[in-house]
Amino acid sequence: MDEGDKRQLLIASPREEQLAHITADLLENQELHAGTMPFRVTDAQPLDPDVGPPGTEGVLETATGVYAVTPPQFLDDPDEHDDETFWRPDHGMEAFFEHVETQLQRNHDRFMPNSDLGPKEVDPPLFESYEMIKKYWLDVQLSGGTEWTVLVSKWRFPYRVRDDHHRRHLNLALDVGIGRRTPLGFGFLNKRQENDE
């Protein structure tokens, strides 16, 4: 990156009031730091991504790695592992999607009306199919100078919206991400546009 380069920062949340406060603050205090790099905010625009009405087909891609943990029932010997055993392909896709849907159900319970069925309360699958783009170890700097190394994976998820419940679940995933540690930026999803390569 060179001085003067333009970048776009996406901030996602299911809480519109929170986003409004963040936007107002960014427009009033236009200097923003990412690590030691200073940026100047010049504009803010709302985005309302939507996977589309029932019948719509599309693709969601992870922009950041998904932090996934293998549920204990999918491990050969759960007693030999802690409760944060990173998911690996040899643990199976059922374990991965069990974790993703459980985390999304937790966010559904936090942010959606009680009358709406969550992703664990309807027939799967969340996505029509999947393609792992890559998996990699990532060093994450936490507060207090603590560094943490995690195994994450990037994905492409084709989908076909089955009904209004499914639409809400996919849109929630766009708002909050998938997997664990989403407040740290893991599991952020983008809707792929037709002109994307």
Contact map, one row per residue, 1 for C-alpha under 8 A:
11101000000000000000000000000000000000000000000000000000000000000000000000000000000000000000000000000000000000000000000000000000000000000000000000000000000000000000000000000000000000000000000000000
11111000000000000000000000000000000000000000000000000000000000000000000000000000000000000000000000000000000000000000000000000000000000000000000000000000000000000000000000000000000000000000000000000
11111000000000000000000000000000000000000000000000000000000000000000000000000000000000000000000000000000000000000000000000000000000000000000000000000000000000000000000000000000000000000000000000000
01111100000000000000000000000000000000000000000000000000000000000000000000000000000000000000000000000000000000000000000000000000000000000000000000000000000000000000000000000000000000000000000000000
11111110000000000000000000000000000000000000000000000000000000000000000000000000000000000000000000000000000000000000000000000000000000000000000000000000000000000000000000000000000000000000000000000
00011111000000000000000000000000000000000000000000000000000000000000000000000000000000000000000000000000000000000000000000000000000000000000000000000000000000000000000000000000000000000000000000000
00001111100000000000000000000000000000000000000000000000000000000000000000000000000000000000000000000000000000000000000000000000000000000000000000000000000000000000000000000000000000000000000000000
00000111110000000000000000000000000000000000000000000000000000000000000000000000000000000000000000000000000000000000000000000000000000000000000000000000000000000000000000000000000000000000000000000
00000011111000000000000000000000000000000000000000000000000000000000000000000000000000000000000000000000000000000000000000000000000000000000000000000000000000000000000000000000000000000000000000000
00000001111100000000000000000000000000000000000000000000000000000000000000000000000000000000000000000000000000000000000000000000000000000000000000000000000000000000000000000000000000000000000000000
00000000111110000010000000000000000000000000000000000000000000000000000000000000000000000000000000000000000000000000000000000000000000000000000000000000000000000000000000000000000000000000000000000
00000000011111000010000000000000000000000000000000000000000000000000000000000000000000000000000000000000000000000000000000000000000000000000000000000000000000000000000000000011000000000000000000000
00000000001111110110000000000000000000000000000000000000000000000000000000000000000000000000000000000000000000000000000000000000000000000000000000000000000000000000000000000011000000000000000000000
00000000000111110000000000000000000000000000000000000000000000000000000000000000000000000000000000000000000000100000000000000000000000000000000000000000000000000000000000010011000000000000000000000
00000000000011111110000000000000000000000000000000000000000000000000000000000000000000000000000000000000000000100000000000000000000000000000000000000000000000000000000000000000000000000000000000000
00000000000011111111000000000000000000000000000000000000000000000000000000000000000000000000000000000000000000000000000000000000000000000000000000000000000000000000000000000000000000000000000000000
00000000000000111111100000000000000000000000000000000000000000000000000000000000000000000000000000000000000000000000000000000000000000000000000000000000000000000000000000000000000000000000000000000
00000000000010111111110000000000000000000000000000000000000000000000000000000000000000000000000000000000000000000000000000000000000000000000000000000000000000000000000000000000000000000000000000000
00000000001110111111111000000000000000000000000000000000000000000000000000000000000000000000000000000000000000000000000000000000000000000000000000000000000000000000000000000000000000000000000000000
00000000000000011111111100000000000000000000000000000000000000000000000000000000000000000000000000000000000000000000000000000000000000000000000000000000000000000000000000000000000000000000000000000
00000000000000001111111110000000000000000000000000000000000000000000000000000000000000000000000000000000000000000000000000000000000000000000000000000000000000000000000000000000000000000000000000000
00000000000000000111111111000000000000000000000000000000000000000000000000000000000000000000000000000000000000000000000000000000000000000000000000000000000000000000000000000000000000000000000000000
00000000000000000011111111100000000000000001000000000000000000000000000000000000000000000000000000000000000000000000000000000000000000000000000000000000000000000000000000000000000000000000000000000
00000000000000000001111111110000000000000000000000000000000000000000000000000000000000000000000000000000000000000000000000000000000000000000000000000000000000000000000000000000000000000000000000000
00000000000000000000111111111100000000000000000000000000000000000000000000000000000000000000000000000000000000000000000000000000000000000000000000000000000000000000000000000000000000000000000000000
00000000000000000000011111111111000000001000000000000000000000000000000000000000000000000000000000000000000000000000000000000000000000000000000000000000000000000000000000000000000000000000000000000
00000000000000000000001111111100000000001111000000000000000000000000000000000000000000000000000000000000000000000000000000000000000000000000000000000000000000000000000000000000000000000000000000000
00000000000000000000000111111100000000000000000000000000000000000000000000000000000000000000000000000000000000000000000000000000000000000000000000000000000000000000000000000000000000000000000000000
00000000000000000000000011111111000000000000000000000000000000000000000000000000000000000000000000000000000000000000000000000000000000000000000000000000000000000000000000000000000000000000000000000
00000000000000000000000011111111000000011100000000000000000000000000000000000000000000000000000000000000000000000000000000000000000000000000000000000000000000000000000000000000000000000000000000000
00000000000000000000000001001111100001111000000000000000000000000000000000000000000000000000000000000000000000000000000000000000000000000000000000000000000000000000000000000000000000000000000000000
00000000000000000000000001001111110001111000000000000000000000000000000000000000000000000000000000000000000000000000000000000000000000000000000000000000000000000000000000000000000000000000000000000
00000000000000000000000000000011111111100000000000000000000000000000000000000000000000000000000000000000000000000000000000000000000000000000000000000000000000000000000000000000000000000000000000000
00000000000000000000000000000001111111100000000000000000000000000000000000000000000000000000000000000000000000000000000000000000000000000000000000000000000000000000000000000000000000000000000000000
00000000000000000000000000000000111110000000000000000000000000000000000000000000000000000000000000000000000000000000000000000000000000000000000000000000000000000000000000000000000000000000000000000
00000000000000000000000000000000111111000000000000000000000000000000000000000000000000000000000000000000000000000000000000000000000000000000000000000000000000000000000000000000000000000000000000000
00000000000000000000000000000000111111100000000000000000000000000000000000000000000000000000000000000000000000000000000000000000000000000000000000000000000000000000000000000000000000000000000000000
00000000000000000000000000000011110111110000000000000000000000000000000000000000000000000000000000000000000000000000000000000000000000000000000000000000000000000000000000000000000000000000000000000
00000000000000000000000000000011110011111000000000000000000000000000000000000000000000000000000000000000000000000000000000000000000000000000000000000000000000000000000000000000000000000000000000000
00000000000000000000000000000111000001111100000000000000000000000000000000000000000000000000000000000000000000000000000000000000000000000000000000000000000000000000000000000000000000000000000000000
00000000000000000000000001100111000000111111000000000000000000000000000000000000000000000000000000000000000000000000000000000000000000000000000000000000000000000000000000000000000000000000000000000
00000000000000000000000000100100000000011111000000000000000000000000000000000000000000000000000000000000000000000000000000000000000000000000000000000000000000000000000000000000000000000000000000000
00000000000000000000000000100000000000001111100000000000000000000000000000000000000000000000000000000000000000000000000000000000000000000000000000000000000000000000000000000000000000000000000000000
00000000000000000000001000100000000000001111110000000000000000000000000000000000000000000000000000000000000000000000000000000000000000000000000000000000000000000000000000000000000000000000000000000
00000000000000000000000000000000000000000011111000000000000000000000000000000000000000000000000000000000000000000000000000000000000000000000000000000000000000000000000000000000000000000000000000000
00000000000000000000000000000000000000000001111100000000000000000000000000000000000000000000000000000000000000000000000000000000000000000000000000000000000000000000000000000000000000000000000000000
00000000000000000000000000000000000000000000111110000000000000000000000000000000000000000000000000000000000000000000000000000000000000000000000000000000000000000000000000000000000000000000000000000
00000000000000000000000000000000000000000000011111000000000000000000000000000000000000000000000000000000000000000000000000000000000000000000000000000000000000000000000000000000000000000000000000000
00000000000000000000000000000000000000000000001111100000000000000000000000000000000000000000000000000000000000000000000000000000000000000000000000000000000000000000000000100100000000000000001000000
00000000000000000000000000000000000000000000000111110000000000000000000000000000000000000000000000000000000000000000000000000000000000000000000000000000000000000000000000100000000000000000000000000
00000000000000000000000000000000000000000000000011111001010000000000000000000000000000000000000000000000000000000000000000000000000000000000000000000000000000001000001001100000000000000000001000000
00000000000000000000000000000000000000000000000001111101000000000000000000000000000000000000000000000000000000000000000000000000000000000000000000000000000000001000001000000000000000000000000000000
00000000000000000000000000000000000000000000000000111111000000000000000000000000000000000000000000000000000000000000000000000000000000000000000000000000000000001011001000000000000000000000000000000
00000000000000000000000000000000000000000000000000011111000000000000000000000000000000000000000000000000000000000000000000000000000000000000000000000000000000011111001000000000000000000000000000000
00000000000000000000000000000000000000000000000000001111100000000000000000000000000000000000000000000000000000000000000000000000000000000000000000000000000000011110000000000000000000000000000000000
00000000000000000000000000000000000000000000000000111111110000000000000000000000000000000000000000000000000000000000000000000000000000000000000000000000000000011000000000000000000000000000000000000
00000000000000000000000000000000000000000000000000000011111000000000000000000000000000000000000000000000000000000000000000000000000000000000000000000000000001111000000000000000000000000000000000000
00000000000000000000000000000000000000000000000000100001111100000000000000000000000000000000000000000000000000000000000000000000000000000000000000000000000001110000000000000000000000000000001100000
00000000000000000000000000000000000000000000000000000000111110000000000000000000000000000000000000000000000000000000000000000000000000000000000000000000000111100000000000000000000000000000001100000
00000000000000000000000000000000000000000000000000000000011111000000000000000000000000000000000000000000000000000000000000000000000000000000000000000000000111100000000000000000000000000000111100000
00000000000000000000000000000000000000000000000000000000001111100000000000000000000000000000000000000000000000000000000000000000000000000000000000000000011110000000000000000000000000000000111100000
00000000000000000000000000000000000000000000000000000000000111111100000000000000000000000000000000000000000000000000000000000000000000000000000000000000011100000000000000000000000000000011110000000
00000000000000000000000000000000000000000000000000000000000011111000000000000000000000000000000000000000000000000000000000000000000000000000000000000000010000000000000000000000000000000011110000000
00000000000000000000000000000000000000000000000000000000000001111100000000000000000000000000000000000000000000000000000000000000000000000000000000000000010000000000000000000000000000001111100000000
00000000000000000000000000000000000000000000000000000000000001111110000000000000000000000000000000000000000000000000000000000000000000100000000000000001110000000000000000000000000000000111000000000
00000000000000000000000000000000000000000000000000000000000001011111000000000000000000000000000000000000000000000000000000000000000000000000000000000001110000000000000000000000011100000111000000000
00000000000000000000000000000000000000000000000000000000000000001111100000000000000001000000000000000000000000000000000000000000000000000000000000000111100000000000000000000000001110000110000000000
00000000000000000000000000000000000000000000000000000000000000000111110000000000000001100000000100110000000000000000000000000000000000000000000000000001000000000000000000000000001100000000000000000
00000000000000000000000000000000000000000000000000000000000000000011111000000000001111100000000100100000000000000000000000000000000000000000000000000000000000000000000000000000001100000000000000000
00000000000000000000000000000000000000000000000000000000000000000001111101100000000111110010001100100000000000000000000000000000000000000000000000000000000000000000000000000000000000000000000000000
00000000000000000000000000000000000000000000000000000000000000000000111111100000001000000000001001100000000000000000000000000000000000000000000000000000000000000000000000000000000000000000000000000
00000000000000000000000000000000000000000000000000000000000000000000011111100100001000000000000000000000000000000000000000000000000000000000000000000000000000000000000000000000000000000000000000000
00000000000000000000000000000000000000000000000000000000000000000000001111100100000000000000000000000000000000000000000000000000000000000000000000000000000000000000000000000000000000000000000000000
00000000000000000000000000000000000000000000000000000000000000000000011111110000000000000010001000000000000000000000000000000000000000000000000000000000000000000000000000000000000000000000000000000
00000000000000000000000000000000000000000000000000000000000000000000011111111100000000000010000000000000000000000000000000000000000000000000000000000000000000000000000000000000000000000000000000000
00000000000000000000000000000000000000000000000000000000000000000000000001111100000000000000000000000000000000000000000000000000000000000000000000000000000000000000000000000000000000000000000000000
00000000000000000000000000000000000000000000000000000000000000000000000000111111100000000000000000000000000000000000000000000000000000000000000000000000000000000000000000000000000000000000000000000
00000000000000000000000000000000000000000000000000000000000000000000000110111111110000000000000000000000000000000000000000000000000000000000000000000000000000000000000000000000000000000000000000000
00000000000000000000000000000000000000000000000000000000000000000000000000001111110000000000000000000000000000000000000000000000000000000000000000000000000000000000000000000000000000000000000000000
00000000000000000000000000000000000000000000000000000000000000000000000000001111110000000000000000000000000000000000000000000000000000000000000000000000000000000000000000000000000000000000000000000
00000000000000000000000000000000000000000000000000000000000000000000000000001111111110000000000000000000000000000000000000000000000000000000000000000000000000000000000000000000000000000000000000000
00000000000000000000000000000000000000000000000000000000000000000000000000000111111110000000000000000000000000000000000000000000000000000000000000000000000000000000000000000000000000000000000000000
00000000000000000000000000000000000000000000000000000000000000000000101100000000111110000000000000000000000000000000000000000000000000000000000000000000000000000000000000000000000000000000000000000
00000000000000000000000000000000000000000000000000000000000000000000110000000000111111000000000000000000000000000000000000000000000000000000000000000000000000000000000000000000000000000000000000000
00000000000000000000000000000000000000000000000000000000000000000000110000000000111111100000000000000000000000000000000000000000000000000000000000000000000000000000000000000000000000000000000000000
00000000000000000000000000000000000000000000000000000000000000000011110000000000000111110000000000000000000000000000000000000000000000000000000000000111000000000000000000000000000000000000000000000
00000000000000000000000000000000000000000000000000000000000000000001110000000000000011111010001100000000000000000000000000000000000000000000000000000010000000000000000000000000000000000000000000000
00000000000000000000000000000000000000000000000000000000000000000000010000000000000001111111000000000000000000000000000000000000000000000000000000000000000000000000000000000000000000000000000000000
00000000000000000000000000000000000000000000000000000000000000000000000000000000000000111111100000000000000000000000000000000000000000000000000000000000000000000000000000000000000000000000000000000
00000000000000000000000000000000000000000000000000000000000000000000000000000000000000011111000000000000000000000000000000000000000000000000000000000000000000000000000000000000000000000000000000000
00000000000000000000000000000000000000000000000000000000000000000000010001100000000000111111101100000000000000000000000000000000000000000000000000000000000000000000000000000000000000000000000000000
00000000000000000000000000000000000000000000000000000000000000000000000000000000000000011111111100000000000000000000000000000000000000000000000000000000000000000000000000000000000000000000000000000
00000000000000000000000000000000000000000000000000000000000000000000000000000000000000001011111110000000000000000000000000000000000000000000000000000000000000000000000000000000000000000000000000000
00000000000000000000000000000000000000000000000000000000000000000000000000000000000000000001111111000000000000000000000000000000000000000000000000000000000000000000000000000000000000000000000000000
00000000000000000000000000000000000000000000000000000000000000000000011001000000000000100011111111100000000000000000000000000000000000000000000000000000000000000000000000000000000000000000000000000
00000000000000000000000000000000000000000000000000000000000000000001110000000000000000100011111111110000000000000000000000000000000000000000000000000000000000000000000000000000000000000000000000000
00000000000000000000000000000000000000000000000000000000000000000000000000000000000000000000111111111000000000000000000000000000000000000000000000000000000000000000000000000000000000000000000000000
00000000000000000000000000000000000000000000000000000000000000000000001000000000000000000000011111111100000000000000000000000000000000000000000000000000000000000000000000000000000000000000000000000
00000000000000000000000000000000000000000000000000000000000000000001111000000000000000000000001111111110000000000000000000000000000000000000000000000000000000000000000000000000001000000000000000000
00000000000000000000000000000000000000000000000000000000000000000001000000000000000000000000000111111111000000000000000000000000000000000000000000000000000000000000000000000000011100000000000000000
00000000000000000000000000000000000000000000000000000000000000000000000000000000000000000000000011111111100000000000001100000100000000000000000000000000000000000000000000000000000000000000000000000
00000000000000000000000000000000000000000000000000000000000000000000000000000000000000000000000001111111110000000000000100000000000000000000000000000000000000000000000000000000000000000000000000000
00000000000000000000000000000000000000000000000000000000000000000000000000000000000000000000000000111111111000000000000000000000000000000000000000000000000000000000000000000000011100000000000000000
00000000000000000000000000000000000000000000000000000000000000000000000000000000000000000000000000011111111100000000001000000000000000000000000000000000000000000000000010011000011000000000000000000
00000000000000000000000000000000000000000000000000000000000000000000000000000000000000000000000000001111111110000000011100000000000000000000000000000000000000000000000000000000000000000000000000000
00000000000000000000000000000000000000000000000000000000000000000000000000000000000000000000000000000111111111000000000000000000000000000000000000000000000000000000000000000000000000000000000000000
00000000000000000000000000000000000000000000000000000000000000000000000000000000000000000000000000000011111111110000000000000000000000000000000000000000000000000000000000000001000000000000000000000
00000000000000000000000000000000000000000000000000000000000000000000000000000000000000000000000000000001111111110000011000000000000000000000000000000000000000000000000010010000000000000000000000000
00000000000000000000000000000000000000000000000000000000000000000000000000000000000000000000000000000000111111111100010000000000000000000000000000000000000000000000000000000000000000000000000000000
00000000000000000000000000000000000000000000000000000000000000000000000000000000000000000000000000000000011111110000000000000000000000000000000000000000000000000000000000000000000000000000000000000
00000000000001100000000000000000000000000000000000000000000000000000000000000000000000000000000000000000001111111000000000000000000000000000000000000000000000000000000000000000000000000000000000000
00000000000000000000000000000000000000000000000000000000000000000000000000000000000000000000000000000000001111111101000000000000000000000000000000000000000000000000000000000000000000000000000000000
00000000000000000000000000000000000000000000000000000000000000000000000000000000000000000000000000000000000010111111000000000000000000000000000000000000000000000000000000000000000000000000000000000
00000000000000000000000000000000000000000000000000000000000000000000000000000000000000000000000000000000000010011111100000000000000000000000000000000000000000000000000000000000000000000000000000000
00000000000000000000000000000000000000000000000000000000000000000000000000000000000000000000000000000000000000001111100000000000000000000000000000000000000000000000000000000000000000000000000000000
00000000000000000000000000000000000000000000000000000000000000000000000000000000000000000000000000000000000000011111110000000000000000000000000000000000000000000000100000000000000000000000000000000
00000000000000000000000000000000000000000000000000000000000000000000000000000000000000000000000000000000000000000111111011000000000000000000000000000000000000000000100000000000000000000000000000000
00000000000000000000000000000000000000000000000000000000000000000000000000000000000000000000000000000000100110000001111111000000000000000000000000000000000000000000100010000000000000000000000000000
00000000000000000000000000000000000000000000000000000000000000000000000000000000000000000000000000001001100100000000111111110100000000000000000000000000000000000000010010000000000000000000000000000
00000000000000000000000000000000000000000000000000000000000000000000000000000000000000000000000000001100100000000000011111110000000000000000000000000000000000000000000000000000000000000000000000000
00000000000000000000000000000000000000000000000000000000000000000000000000000000000000000000000000000000000000000000111111100000000000000000000000000000000000000000000000000000000000000000000000000
00000000000000000000000000000000000000000000000000000000000000000000000000000000000000000000000000000000000000000000111111110000000000000000000000000000000000000000000000000000000000000000000000000
00000000000000000000000000000000000000000000000000000000000000000000000000000000000000000000000000000000000000000000001111111000000000000000000000000000000000000000000000000000000000000000000000000
00000000000000000000000000000000000000000000000000000000000000000000000000000000000000000000000000000000000000000000001101111100000000000000000000000000000000000000000000000000000000000000000000000
00000000000000000000000000000000000000000000000000000000000000000000000000000000000000000000000000000000000000000000000000111111000000000000000000000000000000000000000000000000000000000000000000000
00000000000000000000000000000000000000000000000000000000000000000000000000000000000000000000000000001000000000000000001000011111000000000000000000000000000000100000010011000000000000000000000000000
00000000000000000000000000000000000000000000000000000000000000000000000000000000000000000000000000000000000000000000000000001111110000000000000000000000000011110000000000000000000000000000000000000
00000000000000000000000000000000000000000000000000000000000000000000000000000000000000000000000000000000000000000000000000001111110000000000000000000000000011110000000000000000000000000000000000000
00000000000000000000000000000000000000000000000000000000000000000000000000000000000000000000000000000000000000000000000000000011111000000000000000000000000011100000000000000000000000000000000000000
00000000000000000000000000000000000000000000000000000000000000000000000000000000000000000000000000000000000000000000000000000011111100000000000000000000001111000000000000000000000000000000000000000
00000000000000000000000000000000000000000000000000000000000000000000000000000000000000000000000000000000000000000000000000000000111110000000000000000000001110000000000000000000000000000000000000000
00000000000000000000000000000000000000000000000000000000000000000000000000000000000000000000000000000000000000000000000000000000011111100000000000000000111100000000000000000000000000000000000000000
00000000000000000000000000000000000000000000000000000000000000000000000000000000000000000000000000000000000000000000000000000000001111100000000000000000111100000000000000000000000000000000000000000
00000000000000000000000000000000000000000000000000000000000000000000000000000000000000000000000000000000000000000000000000000000000111110000000000000000111000000000000000000000000000000000000000000
00000000000000000000000000000000000000000000000000000000000000001000000000000000000000000000000000000000000000000000000000000000000111111000000000000011110000000000000000000000000000000000000000000
00000000000000000000000000000000000000000000000000000000000000000000000000000000000000000000000000000000000000000000000000000000000001111100000000000011100000000000000000000000000000000000000000000
00000000000000000000000000000000000000000000000000000000000000000000000000000000000000000000000000000000000000000000000000000000000000111110000000001111000000000000000000000000000000000000000000000
00000000000000000000000000000000000000000000000000000000000000000000000000000000000000000000000000000000000000000000000000000000000000011111000000001111000000000000000000000000000000000000000000000
00000000000000000000000000000000000000000000000000000000000000000000000000000000000000000000000000000000000000000000000000000000000000001111100000111100000000000000000000000000000000000000000000000
00000000000000000000000000000000000000000000000000000000000000000000000000000000000000000000000000000000000000000000000000000000000000000111110000111100000000000000000000000000000000000000000000000
00000000000000000000000000000000000000000000000000000000000000000000000000000000000000000000000000000000000000000000000000000000000000000011111011110000000000000000000000000000000000000000000000000
00000000000000000000000000000000000000000000000000000000000000000000000000000000000000000000000000000000000000000000000000000000000000000001111111110000000000000000000000000000000000000000000000000
00000000000000000000000000000000000000000000000000000000000000000000000000000000000000000000000000000000000000000000000000000000000000000000111111000000000000000000000000000000000000000000000000000
00000000000000000000000000000000000000000000000000000000000000000000000000000000000000000000000000000000000000000000000000000000000000000000011111000000000000000000000000000000000000000000000000000
00000000000000000000000000000000000000000000000000000000000000000000000000000000000000000000000000000000000000000000000000000000000000000000111111100000000000000000000000000000000000000000000000000
00000000000000000000000000000000000000000000000000000000000000000000000000000000000000000000000000000000000000000000000000000000000000000000111111110000000000000000000000000000000000000000000000000
00000000000000000000000000000000000000000000000000000000000000000000000000000000000000000000000000000000000000000000000000000000000000000011110011111000000000000000000000000000000000000000000000000
00000000000000000000000000000000000000000000000000000000000000000000000000000000000000000000000000000000000000000000000000000000000000000011110001111100000000000000000000000000000000000000000000000
00000000000000000000000000000000000000000000000000000000000000000000000000000000000000000000000000000000000000000000000000000000000000001111000000111110000000000000000000000000000000000000000000000
00000000000000000000000000000000000000000000000000000000000000000010000000000000000001000000000000000000000000000000000000000000000000001111000000011111000000000000000000000000000000000000000000000
00000000000000000000000000000000000000000000000000000000000000000010000000000000000001100000000000000000000000000000000000000000000000111100000000001111100000000000000000000000000000000000000000000
00000000000000000000000000000000000000000000000000000000000000001111000000000000000001000000000000000000000000000000000000000000000000111100000000000111110000000000000000000000000000000000000000000
00000000000000000000000000000000000000000000000000000000000000001110000000000000000000000000000000000000000000000000000000000000000111110000000000000011111000000000000000000000000000000000000000000
00000000000000000000000000000000000000000000000000000000000011111100000000000000000000000000000000000000000000000000000000000000000111100000000000000001111100000000000000000000000000000000000000000
00000000000000000000000000000000000000000000000000000000000011000000000000000000000000000000000000000000000000000000000000000000011111000000000000000000111110000000000000000000000000000000000000000
00000000000000000000000000000000000000000000000000000000001111000000000000000000000000000000000000000000000000000000000000000000011110000000000000000000011111000000000000000000000000000000000000000
00000000000000000000000000000000000000000000000000000000001110000000000000000000000000000000000000000000000000000000000000000011111000000000000000000000001111100000000000000000000000000000000000000
00000000000000000000000000000000000000000000000000000000111100000000000000000000000000000000000000000000000000000000000000000011110000000000000000000000000111110000000000000000000000000000000000000
00000000000000000000000000000000000000000000000000000000111100000000000000000000000000000000000000000000000000000000000000000111100000000000000000000000000011111000000000000000000000000000000000000
00000000000000000000000000000000000000000000000000000111110000000000000000000000000000000000000000000000000000000000000000000011000000000000000000000000000001111100000000000000000000000000000000000
00000000000000000000000000000000000000000000000000111111100000000000000000000000000000000000000000000000000000000000000000000000000000000000000000000000000000111111011000000000000000000000000000000
00000000000000000000000000000000000000000000000000000110000000000000000000000000000000000000000000000000000000000000000000000000000000000000000000000000000000011111011000000000000000000000000000000
00000000000000000000000000000000000000000000000000001110000000000000000000000000000000000000000000000000000000000000000000000000000000000000000000000000000000001111111000000000000000000000000000000
00000000000000000000000000000000000000000000000000001100000000000000000000000000000000000000000000000000000000000000000000000000000000000000000000000000000000001111111100000000000000000000000000000
00000000000000000000000000000000000000000000000000000000000000000000000000000000000000000000000000000000000000000001110000000000000000000000000000000000000000000011111110000000000000000000000000000
00000000000000000000000000000000000000000000000000000000000000000000000000000000000000000000000000000000000000000000001000000100000000000000000000000000000000001111111111000000000000000000000000000
00000000000000000000000000000000000000000000000000111100000000000000000000000000000000000000000000000000000000000000000000000000000000000000000000000000000000001111111111100000000000000000000000000
00000000000000000000000000000000000000000000000000000000000000000000000000000000000000000000000000000000000000000000000000000000000000000000000000000000000000000001111111110000000000000000000000000
00000000000000000000000000000000000000000000000000000000000000000000000000000000000000000000000000000001000100000000011000000100000000000000000000000000000000000000111111111000000000000000000000000
00000000000000000000000000000000000000000000000000100000000000000000000000000000000000000000000000000000000000000000000000000100000000000000000000000000000000000000011111111100000000000000000000000
00000000000000000000000000000000000000000000000011100000000000000000000000000000000000000000000000000000000000000000000000000000000000000000000000000000000000000000001111111110000000000000000000000
00000000000001000000000000000000000000000000000000000000000000000000000000000000000000000000000000000001000100000000000000000000000000000000000000000000000000000000000111111111100000000000000000000
00000000000000000000000000000000000000000000000000000000000000000000000000000000000000000000000000000001000000000000000000000000000000000000000000000000000000000000000011111111110000000000100000000
00000000000000000000000000000000000000000000000010000000000000000000000000000000000000000000000000000000000000000000000000000000000000000000000000000000000000000000000001111111100000000001111000000
00000000000111000000000000000000000000000000000000000000000000000000000000000000000000000000000000000000000000000000000000000000000000000000000000000000000000000000000000111111100000000000000000000
00000000000111000000000000000000000000000000000000000000000000000000000000000000000000000000000000000000001000000000000000000000000000000000000000000000000000000000000000011111110001000001000000000
00000000000000000000000000000000000000000000000000000000000000000000000000000000000000000000000000000000000000000000000000000000000000000000000000000000000000000000000000011111111001000111100000000
00000000000000000000000000000000000000000000000000000000000000000100000000000000000000000000000000010011000000000000000000000000000000000000000000000000000000000000000000001001111101000111100000000
00000000000000000000000000000000000000000000000000000000000000000111100000000000000000000000000000110011000000000000000000000000000000000000000000000000000000000000000000000000111111000110000000000
00000000000000000000000000000000000000000000000000000000000000000111100000000000000000000000000000010010000000000000000000000000000000000000000000000000000000000000000000000000011111000110000000000
00000000000000000000000000000000000000000000000000000000000000000010000000000000000000000000000000000000000000000000000000000000000000000000000000000000000000000000000000000000001111111100000000000
00000000000000000000000000000000000000000000000000000000000000000000000000000000000000000000000000000000000000000000000000000000000000000000000000000000000000000000000000000001111111111111000000000
00000000000000000000000000000000000000000000000000000000000000000000000000000000000000000000000000000000000000000000000000000000000000000000000000000000000000000000000000000000000011111100000000000
00000000000000000000000000000000000000000000000000000000000000000000000000000000000000000000000000000000000000000000000000000000000000000000000000000000000000000000000000000000000011111100000000000
00000000000000000000000000000000000000000000000000000000000000010000000000000000000000000000000000000000000000000000000000000000000000000000000000000000000000000000000000000000000011111111000000000
00000000000000000000000000000000000000000000000000000000000000011110000000000000000000000000000000000000000000000000000000000000000000000000000000000000000000000000000000000000111111111111000000000
00000000000000000000000000000000000000000000000000000000000001111110000000000000000000000000000000000000000000000000000000000000000000000000000000000000000000000000000000000000111101001111100000000
00000000000000000000000000000000000000000000000000000000000001111100000000000000000000000000000000000000000000000000000000000000000000000000000000000000000000000000000000000101110001001111110000000
00000000000000000000000000000000000000000000000000000000000111110000000000000000000000000000000000000000000000000000000000000000000000000000000000000000000000000000000000001100110000000011111000000
00000000000000000000000000000000000000000000000000000000000111100000000000000000000000000000000000000000000000000000000000000000000000000000000000000000000000000000000000000100000000000001111100000
00000000000000000000000000000000000000000000000010100000011110000000000000000000000000000000000000000000000000000000000000000000000000000000000000000000000000000000000000000100000000000000111110000
00000000000000000000000000000000000000000000000000000000011110000000000000000000000000000000000000000000000000000000000000000000000000000000000000000000000000000000000000000000000000000000011111010
00000000000000000000000000000000000000000000000000000000000000000000000000000000000000000000000000000000000000000000000000000000000000000000000000000000000000000000000000000000000000000000001111110
00000000000000000000000000000000000000000000000000000000000000000000000000000000000000000000000000000000000000000000000000000000000000000000000000000000000000000000000000000000000000000000000111110
00000000000000000000000000000000000000000000000000000000000000000000000000000000000000000000000000000000000000000000000000000000000000000000000000000000000000000000000000000000000000000000000011111
00000000000000000000000000000000000000000000000000000000000000000000000000000000000000000000000000000000000000000000000000000000000000000000000000000000000000000000000000000000000000000000000111111
00000000000000000000000000000000000000000000000000000000000000000000000000000000000000000000000000000000000000000000000000000000000000000000000000000000000000000000000000000000000000000000000000111
